[in-house]
């Protein structure tokens, strides 16, 4: 699986839009506590689960895996965004800036680390604000 920055941005936005302090849950089974269900539409379940776990790895969100079988994850719960997650989302929120960042990434080889993407978004935001 390749990292998908558009999916990362979408998951962060979905998590931020939820109210009430309940986790954002994606599962193939039952989750018996209060929660917000993540509707992934046509997206691949395993890919979304893995990207939610990457958010935890990167320190952008606190995420728990709800279980695993030999075929993969049975679900994940995103408990909260971290300050770094909110900062990344704030930098990535503007559609014009996001598209410009993704275009730049594509022109420079198509892959980028979180640190480089965060710096690129920050530079574009600063430019937009006239800094």
Backbone torsions as a table, in degrees:
resi	resn	phi	psi	omega
1	UNK	NA	133.1	174.4
2	UNK	-93.7	147.9	177.1
3	UNK	-68.0	134.8	-177.3
4	UNK	-119.1	105.1	-175.7
5	UNK	-66.2	-30.9	176.5
6	UNK	-65.8	-37.9	177.3
7	UNK	-67.7	-41.6	176.2
8	UNK	-57.0	-48.4	-179.4
9	UNK	-61.9	-42.9	-179.3
10	UNK	-63.1	-46.1	-179.9
11	UNK	-61.3	-45.2	178.6
12	UNK	-59.8	-42.5	178.5
13	UNK	-63.4	-41.6	177.3
14	UNK	-62.6	-42.5	-179.9
15	UNK	-64.8	-42.0	-178.6
16	UNK	-65.7	-31.6	-174.9
17	UNK	-76.9	-10.3	-178.2
18	UNK	-84.0	142.9	179.9
19	UNK	-111.9	164.0	168.7
20	UNK	96.5	-3.3	176.3
21	UNK	75.3	11.8	178.0
22	UNK	-92.0	150.9	-179.6
23	UNK	-68.7	154.9	172.6
24	UNK	-93.3	117.5	-168.7
25	UNK	-117.8	136.9	171.5
26	UNK	-126.4	118.2	-177.8
27	UNK	-150.5	153.1	174.1
28	UNK	-91.7	-6.6	-179.3
29	UNK	-118.0	-155.4	178.9
30	UNK	-89.3	145.5	171.2
31	UNK	-129.7	113.0	-166.5
32	UNK	-95.3	10.8	175.0
33	UNK	-108.8	165.5	177.1
34	UNK	-60.1	135.0	-176.9
35	UNK	-164.8	169.5	170.1
36	UNK	-106.3	129.0	179.5
37	UNK	-83.9	132.2	176.4
38	UNK	-86.5	116.1	177.9
39	UNK	-90.3	109.5	-174.8
40	UNK	-93.9	-2.0	178.6
41	UNK	57.4	-124.3	-177.4
42	UNK	-87.8	-0.8	-178.6
43	UNK	-67.1	154.0	-179.7
44	UNK	-75.6	126.3	-177.5
45	UNK	-54.9	-51.2	-176.8
46	UNK	-63.3	-38.7	179.6
47	UNK	-65.8	-42.3	178.7
48	UNK	-66.3	-44.3	177.2
49	UNK	-56.7	-47.3	-178.3
50	UNK	-63.2	-39.1	178.8
51	UNK	-69.0	-34.2	175.4
52	UNK	-65.4	-39.4	176.5
53	UNK	-66.5	-34.8	175.8
54	UNK	-62.8	-34.4	176.5
55	UNK	-59.9	-38.7	176.8
56	UNK	-66.7	-46.9	179.5
57	UNK	-56.0	-38.3	-176.3
58	UNK	-83.4	-6.3	-178.7
59	UNK	78.2	17.5	179.3
60	UNK	-88.0	-21.7	-179.7
61	UNK	-155.5	159.0	172.7
62	UNK	-97.7	115.0	-173.1
63	UNK	-128.7	138.5	176.2
64	UNK	-116.5	137.7	170.9
65	UNK	-84.5	133.3	-174.6
66	UNK	-87.5	-5.7	179.2
67	UNK	152.8	163.9	-177.7
68	UNK	-146.6	141.3	172.5
69	UNK	-117.7	-179.0	179.6
70	UNK	-64.3	-17.9	179.6
71	UNK	-93.1	-9.1	178.9
72	UNK	135.7	-165.3	-176.8
73	UNK	-70.2	144.6	173.1
74	UNK	-96.8	-5.8	176.6
75	UNK	157.6	166.7	178.7
76	UNK	-141.1	154.7	176.1
77	UNK	-127.9	121.2	175.8
78	UNK	-93.0	110.5	-175.0
79	UNK	-80.5	-38.1	-179.7
80	UNK	-169.3	153.8	170.7
81	UNK	-80.7	145.8	174.4
82	UNK	-88.5	174.2	176.0
83	UNK	-59.1	-41.0	178.5
84	UNK	-63.4	-36.1	177.4
85	UNK	-65.6	-42.6	176.7
86	UNK	-65.1	-41.0	179.3
87	UNK	-62.3	-45.2	178.9
88	UNK	-60.9	-46.0	-178.6
89	UNK	-64.4	-39.7	177.2
90	UNK	-60.9	-40.8	179.0
91	UNK	-70.1	-31.1	-175.2
92	UNK	-95.4	-4.3	-171.2
93	UNK	-65.6	-43.1	-176.9
94	UNK	-67.3	119.9	-175.3
95	UNK	-60.2	-40.2	-179.9
96	UNK	-63.2	-44.7	179.3
97	UNK	-66.7	-42.1	179.8
98	UNK	-60.5	-48.3	-179.1
99	UNK	-62.9	-38.3	178.2
100	UNK	-64.7	-42.0	178.6
101	UNK	-63.7	-45.5	-179.4
102	UNK	-66.2	-35.4	176.6
103	UNK	-64.6	-44.4	178.7
104	UNK	-61.2	-44.9	178.3
105	UNK	-59.1	-46.2	180.0
106	UNK	-61.0	-40.1	-180.0
107	UNK	-69.8	-25.4	-176.5
108	UNK	-98.0	8.7	176.3
109	UNK	130.9	-13.2	172.7
110	UNK	90.8	-14.3	177.1
111	UNK	-127.2	151.0	-177.9
112	UNK	-157.5	151.4	176.6
113	UNK	-80.8	164.2	176.2
114	UNK	-58.8	-43.1	-179.2
115	UNK	-61.0	-44.2	179.7
116	UNK	-67.6	-42.9	179.1
117	UNK	-62.4	-41.7	178.4
118	UNK	-61.9	-43.1	177.7
119	UNK	-64.7	-42.1	178.5
120	UNK	-61.8	-47.0	178.4
121	UNK	-61.3	-42.1	177.9
122	UNK	-60.5	-42.6	179.0
123	UNK	-64.0	-42.0	179.3
124	UNK	-66.4	-38.8	177.2
125	UNK	-65.1	-44.9	178.7
126	UNK	-60.3	-42.0	178.1
127	UNK	-62.7	-42.6	179.4
128	UNK	-61.3	-34.7	179.8
129	UNK	-86.1	-5.2	177.9
130	UNK	82.7	23.3	178.3
131	UNK	-87.6	NA	NA
